[in-house]
Amino acid sequence: MSLTPGDLLGNGREAVVYALGADRVLKVFRDAEAGSRAAAEFEVGALLHAAGLPVARPLECVTYEGRSALISERIVGLDLSRTLSHAPWKVREAARVLAVAQAAMHAVAAPAELPEMHDIIEARIRSGTSAPPDVFDAALAALHALPHGEQLCHGNLHLGNVIVRDGVAVVIDCGDAARGDPWSEVAQTLVRYRCARLRPGAPLTARLGSALGRRLLGVAYLRAYVRQTSARAPAVLKQWEGVRAVERLAEGHPQERRRLLRLARRRLGL
């Protein structure tokens, strides 16, 4: 197949995304051996789309310049991250939209074909060597004691993966979807926005504004999620935060290391 990518739409750690005409996108994975990853993302996206969830529909797995790639439906609109970059005062509204999109996924029983979130988290923690031994051991012990759950979890839901099209929030990049306890994913979102920082070299004003905005986002998001689901945050949420902080540390975020370790120790009772 001859492919002629258009404008660059996204440039992430895992893949680069290009426009492909007016109604499709081409996601090219950086790892030349990512064929199984592309296939898994295609299958998960097809399952979720068939279940009637507002997700981008995958169309075809292809190869582009020797690399695995995925062609999907193009969702035309602004993702929540870009919305906030243009209008940072909309942080509470962005938090609400994120929480509503996440709660909608959590209301669905996950297809049996999806992997268990526990297994994914444990594999990620074990793959990294950044955590001190006591934190590493405490995270695994806590994980084994935490509930499993059978609900649908996106696996990597953040502002950049929610696009608002004609007033409807559409979720993209569903390749990490899994079966699990919804609160494990709430914890993942909270850890991301409590600890994430701009990379070194960003202007001081940008770093300060980002830190304040992310903190406000985390607070507003949790309130919105609790309101949306009519459920109180359970006691295990703090333990989940500790586990997912260690998971994020293992994934390699050096600019967040101190904050992740501090959060992990506090939440895991160390």
Buried (B, 14 or more C-beta within 10 A) or exposed (E): EEBEBEEEBBEEEEBBBBBBEEEBBBBBBEEEEBBEBBBBBBBBBBBBBEBEBBBBEBBEBBBBEEBBBBBBBBBEBBBBBEBBEEEBEBBBBBBBBBBBBBBBBBEBEBBEEBBBBBEBBBEBBEEBEBBBEEBBEBBBEBBEEBEEBEBBBBBBBBBBBBBBBEEEBBBBBBBBBBBBBBBBBBBBBBBBBBBBBBEEEBEEEEBEBBBEBBEBBBBBBBBBBBEBBEEEBEEBBBBBBBBBBBBBBBBEBEBBBEBBBEBBBEBBEB
